[in-house]
Amino acid sequence: MRLTADHASPARRRRSTRLRGAALLAAGLTTLLAGCSAGQISQTALTEPSVPGVHADAGDISLRNVQIVYGGREHPNYEKGGDAPLDVRIFNTGAEPDVLTGVKSPAAERVTLVSGDQVAGDENEGSGVCPEPVVDAGPDQPASTFTIALKPGACALLAPGHQFHLQLGGLTEKLSPGDAVDVTFTFGQAGDVTLKVPFGMPTEGANHSPVNMHPEEPEVVGGHKGGEGEGGH
């Protein structure tokens, strides 16, 4: 009968133990990371895309992409006493109806509902875009008194180019790109929702004026003038 013995040196045995420990640690980290990726949401997934407008939620009512409409390159500012249109999207995500009963802002004497030229449903019907809202407005145009009904699961797109949009009227100060104003929306069920509404981003390219070119002969400072050879004294 022959007995075998471990003739490895103590240093060699310690090195082998360290290698086995490192392998087990690597395997454990791999399992842990796999579990995290399967059970948690990454930071990238939580990041919302950048949009020019502001968002807000109040109960079952969601306001999305609310902004002051950029007036264009020729008229980028809204002067004091003038009007400024708003771009607003309202969603009722609940099971009960609600109604928008009014809008106000300290930056304007009034907020009115403006009726556009588009016929209700002529291009939004069935297109995946909000259908035109159910509106009860006063006889004046723009209407300073109005209500907008929001059925369960319904939405209202209020923007220039559609049947209706909201407008800040009688501005108390000049508004320019980069400004933001408080606007309060009042709902029958959700109550008051106040947002800091920003000025919309330009949809056009930068306004660069053409540069007038006047070619001129450059003035030579120092060195030799053309036509003179080197060493010509």
C-alpha positions in Angstrom: 0.0 0.0 0.0 1.4 3.4 -1.1 0.4 6.6 0.5 0.6 9.8 -1.6 1.5 13.1 0.0 1.1 16.7 -1.1 4.6 17.8 -1.8 3.7 21.3 -3.0 5.3 24.1 -1.1 3.2 26.3 1.2 3.6 29.3 -1.1 2.3 27.3 -4.1 -0.7 26.1 -2.1 -1.5 29.7 -1.1 -1.3 30.9 -4.7 -3.7 28.1 -5.8 -6.2 29.0 -3.1 -6.1 32.7 -4.2 -6.8 31.7 -7.8 -9.8 29.5 -6.8 -11.2 32.4 -4.7 -10.8 34.9 -7.6 -12.7 32.5 -9.9 -15.5 32.1 -7.4 -15.7 35.9 -7.0 -15.9 36.5 -10.7 -18.7 33.9 -11.1 -20.6 35.5 -8.2 -20.4 39.0 -9.8 -21.6 37.6 -13.1 -24.7 36.1 -11.4 -25.4 39.3 -9.5 -25.2 41.5 -12.6 -27.4 39.2 -14.5 -30.0 39.3 -11.7 -29.9 43.2 -11.6 -30.4 43.5 -15.3 -33.3 41.2 -15.2 -35.1 42.7 -12.2 -34.3 46.4 -12.3 -34.8 49.3 -14.8 -31.7 50.9 -16.1 -31.1 54.6 -15.7 -31.3 55.0 -19.5 -34.8 53.6 -19.5 -35.9 56.2 -17.0 -34.6 59.1 -19.0 -37.3 61.0 -20.8 -36.7 62.5 -24.3 -36.0 66.2 -24.5 -39.1 68.2 -25.5 -39.6 72.0 -25.8 -42.8 72.1 -23.7 -43.5 71.3 -20.0 -45.5 68.4 -18.5 -47.7 68.1 -15.5 -50.1 65.5 -13.9 -53.0 66.2 -11.6 -55.1 63.1 -10.7 -56.2 61.6 -13.9 -55.5 64.7 -16.0 -52.1 65.0 -17.8 -50.9 68.1 -19.5 -48.2 67.5 -22.1 -45.8 69.7 -24.2 -47.4 73.0 -23.0 -45.5 75.9 -24.5 -45.8 79.4 -26.0 -45.7 79.0 -29.7 -42.6 80.4 -31.4 -43.7 83.2 -33.7 -41.2 82.7 -36.5 -38.1 84.4 -37.7 -39.8 87.5 -38.8 -41.7 88.0 -35.5 -39.9 86.1 -32.8 -41.2 88.3 -30.0 -44.7 89.1 -28.6 -45.0 92.7 -27.6 -46.6 94.0 -24.5 -50.4 94.3 -24.9 -50.4 91.8 -27.7 -51.4 88.1 -28.0 -49.4 84.9 -27.7 -50.8 81.5 -28.8 -50.3 78.4 -26.7 -49.7 74.8 -27.7 -51.5 72.5 -25.2 -52.2 68.7 -25.1 -54.6 67.5 -22.4 -55.3 63.8 -21.6 -57.9 62.3 -19.3 -56.4 58.9 -18.3 -59.2 58.1 -15.8 -62.5 56.4 -15.8 -64.6 59.5 -15.0 -65.2 62.6 -17.2 -63.6 65.9 -16.4 -63.9 69.4 -17.9 -61.5 72.3 -18.4 -63.4 75.3 -17.1 -60.8 78.1 -17.4 -57.2 79.2 -17.9 -55.5 82.2 -16.5 -52.0 83.8 -16.3 -50.5 86.8 -14.5 -48.6 87.5 -17.7 -51.9 88.2 -19.6 -55.1 90.1 -19.0 -57.0 87.1 -20.2 -56.6 83.7 -21.7 -59.1 83.1 -24.6 -60.1 80.2 -26.8 -59.5 80.9 -30.5 -61.4 79.0 -33.2 -59.3 78.1 -36.3 -60.4 77.4 -39.9 -60.0 73.6 -39.7 -63.3 71.6 -39.7 -63.6 69.3 -36.8 -62.4 65.8 -37.5 -61.4 66.5 -41.1 -57.9 65.2 -40.8 -57.5 63.9 -37.2 -60.4 61.3 -37.3 -58.9 57.9 -37.0 -55.3 59.1 -37.5 -54.1 58.4 -34.0 -54.1 62.1 -33.2 -56.5 63.6 -30.6 -59.9 64.2 -32.2 -61.2 67.8 -31.9 -62.5 68.4 -28.3 -66.1 69.0 -27.3 -66.2 72.7 -26.7 -68.8 75.0 -25.3 -67.6 78.6 -25.8 -69.1 82.0 -25.4 -70.4 84.1 -28.4 -67.3 86.3 -28.6 -64.4 85.4 -30.8 -61.9 84.8 -29.3 -64.0 83.4 -26.4 -63.0 84.5 -22.9 -65.5 82.1 -21.3 -65.4 78.4 -22.4 -65.5 74.8 -21.2 -63.8 71.8 -22.8 -65.2 68.4 -22.0 -62.8 65.5 -21.5 -64.4 62.1 -21.6 -62.7 59.1 -20.0 -59.7 58.1 -22.1 -60.1 61.2 -24.2 -57.6 63.9 -25.2 -57.7 67.5 -26.5 -55.2 69.0 -28.8 -55.3 72.8 -28.6 -52.8 74.3 -31.0 -52.6 76.7 -33.9 -53.5 74.9 -37.1 -56.3 72.9 -35.4 -59.9 73.8 -34.7 -59.1 75.4 -31.4 -56.1 76.9 -29.5 -55.6 78.9 -26.3 -54.1 82.4 -26.5 -52.6 84.7 -23.9 -54.3 88.0 -24.6 -53.3 91.5 -23.5 -49.7 90.6 -22.4 -48.5 92.5 -19.4 -44.9 92.4 -20.7 -43.0 91.6 -23.8 -42.3 87.9 -24.3 -39.2 86.7 -26.1 -37.5 83.3 -26.8 -36.1 82.0 -23.5 -38.9 83.5 -21.4 -41.4 81.4 -19.3 -44.7 82.4 -17.7 -47.1 80.9 -15.1 -50.3 79.5 -16.5 -53.1 78.0 -14.4 -55.5 75.4 -15.8 -58.7 74.8 -13.8 -60.5 71.5 -14.1 -63.8 70.4 -12.6 -62.4 67.3 -10.9 -58.6 67.7 -11.0 -58.7 71.3 -9.7 -56.1 73.9 -10.5 -52.8 73.0 -12.2 -50.2 75.7 -12.5 -47.2 75.3 -14.9 -44.2 77.5 -15.7 -44.8 77.5 -19.5 -41.7 78.1 -21.6 -41.3 79.8 -24.9 -41.2 77.3 -27.8 -38.0 76.4 -29.6 -37.5 77.8 -33.2 -38.5 75.3 -35.8 -36.4 77.1 -38.5 -32.6 77.4 -39.0 -30.6 80.2 -37.5 -31.1 83.6 -39.0 -27.7 84.3 -40.5 -27.4 87.3 -42.8 -25.2 87.0 -45.8 -21.7 88.4 -45.4 -20.8 91.1 -48.0 -17.5 90.2 -49.5 -15.2 92.9 -50.8 -11.9 91.3 -52.1 -9.0 93.6 -51.6 -5.2 93.2 -52.1 -3.7 92.3 -48.8 -1.3 94.7 -47.3 2.2 93.2 -46.8 3.8 94.1 -43.5 7.5 93.3 -43.4 9.3 90.8 -45.6 10.0 91.5 -49.3 7.6 93.0 -51.8 6.8 91.0 -54.9 9.3 91.3 -57.7 12.3 92.0 -55.5 14.8 89.2 -55.6 16.7 88.0 -52.6 19.9 89.9 -51.9 18.9 92.7 -54.3 20.5 95.8 -52.7 
